[in-house]
């Protein structure tokens, strides 16, 4: 390949600085193309730990990494903080809130948004957990509910203020329920004068017959027992019929609850529907085996936006490792084609998902992990979870900060981020 | 003194969990009275480091401490998170947003608010720095301005986006200007593709003829030189004539600046004016020598809300050490009177301010400090500043987190908290 000046290099536009987008940029050598990464935030968020920000264990900054900082000094690399508004496939251009940009290759990895299965009106009363702002909103909500309970005089109102319901028994719901139960029973225990936070009612609702459906049934049962030991009321096989301000209807029963958290559904970024390809029920784009868009080999869709059954018959799940593997796969294909230059490259390799396991933490020394044929539960699973999350957390400073926060909380039964910021004004999802 | 049951103990209500209020609670032995502390936030903020949150050096949580956590387990101690609305001196009751409460003694330490000398309309365009939310707002503002500059196409607009003006040359203004200049010139330097953050224009405006008027003139001159070395444009002896959206008029000149920060004035909490006593121009209550309210020996006003010239002729400044000393003084008096019981106590001791020195940091290895007759500048002053702030920062976790952040920034020239949260929606001061 002959040397080309920067302007002659092909231009790759990457939409989204999540796991897929970042891994793509890291996997592609800096000298083969110009890259422009567009994200509406200035930071990458380590989503698997969002629930710890929401439950006051970590500060927002600990799990976020400024995107510019990650690639500072890398040549031919630009970052635009803007909202992507449209992709013009025919003319190979991306329009965003601050202008537009042309591409030779496009990598779309905008992830997902909280999905309410057609009940978007529930979003106001039951916020989801997809961004730092969501997490800070939920933290404010939880801590403020206990503050209000402390001065409430009506017993029914006090009970409602101390009732917290999590809808959705996947990993996020399980982790959130465990963390909230621990917050109330262990951390806030001695903080109040008129209420007893250990009597808070924490309920986890799952529509199917068991928690953590992606895990082995034995682990689902273990997760349930571990949650119940923390005092969480687990209800499976019941569906939420309605959600309104401070009340939720499940299986015909109306429960008053100040705090309702939605962990039941994720829908792909709405941009997926505008790409002209078929989408599934969750709005995910049905990509070709190589992750490209049908009829547009120059466009790749990666991460939570892509719907794919791989050659082994595995429906690729919407988890961080899958997104990273997809980003790396797209980078490998593009790199090979750029190296081949004018020569037509051979057929593209299909994406094969390598499942390295899944885990969910429930609380102190409580977790479940499925690593291939291995199953872990309790302390061992919890330690495995801690190590893996530290290793994959982006940025040395964040690793250190999170490690110290964890050690501190473990030793003192306190949580450092028990701070209410951002006033009461912001409606849920205002920034989403 | 005979043992009394808890209900017979006198009740002390403390308004505000700032330096004065916390020090009061700590100084009073837990067995002499019941205490109720009322604050509208759930956390104490270490105000001297707010500017580092605003300039993306620290995360909000690092300098905040949940108030309940500080006194968890202390008997006869209640915390109410509510806004104080009125004090009924005649009936000895405090009304707040969640109810009301009677007191035997009242300690008022609500601190200050940003003051605009009658130009409250400027608050929208030039936010102040009094709370965590203010600091997060300013951080978002600064980082977003650079993000917008990166994609701006009009050179004049780009220049305006990269102009940051700080109004007020006291410690907060000096520290803020230094931190912003360092952020632009050292930290963001390599982050952008189309703009050169080292060419950002950072201007510090002071109406009087020198910066840091509370310091020796030699230190004022040193601070100015140290700021100019960082590239800050220092203008003294000029006054701000007008502030509007994105523009500031100083000495007849209109300067376009996306970011304007107000560090020029502090006014006492407006509640001071409702206490029936004389107030000074800044709304501070003219207290008696023992810090009590004229005609109400059971009410003490401490910290930034109190106006007092002590027996040595020193006008007590509105700084954290003075607030802490006042809180301790009020606790000493009340403790003595409670111990004396029915016996009429002798005349009260007047408050005497012990000035242990003042310091302001400008940047890496740049600071000024006045410790009695000693003057420090440069690296030595900076090290003294670092140590003292770490020592006085409340909470072990926070000390450790801040120390590690500082070490990290020092070694890497990065700032961990370079994260934009909270979207664009919130108007400045919405939570103030």
Interface residues (C-beta under 8 A of the other chain):
Chain A: X41 X42 X43 X59 X60 X61 X62 X64 X66 X68 X69 X72 X73 X77 X78 X79 X80 X81 X82 X98 X99 X132 X133 X136 X143 X144 X147 X148 X150 X151 X153 X188 X190 X191 X192 X193 X194 X397 X398 X400 X401 X404 X405 X408 X412 X414 X416 X417 X418 X419 X420 X421 X422 X423 X425 X426 X430 X431
Chain B: X41 X42 X43 X59 X60 X61 X62 X64 X66 X68 X69 X72 X73 X77 X78 X79 X80 X81 X82 X98 X99 X132 X133 X136 X143 X144 X147 X148 X150 X151 X153 X188 X190 X191 X192 X193 X194 X397 X398 X400 X401 X404 X405 X408 X412 X414 X416 X417 X418 X419 X420 X421 X422 X423 X425 X426 X430 X431
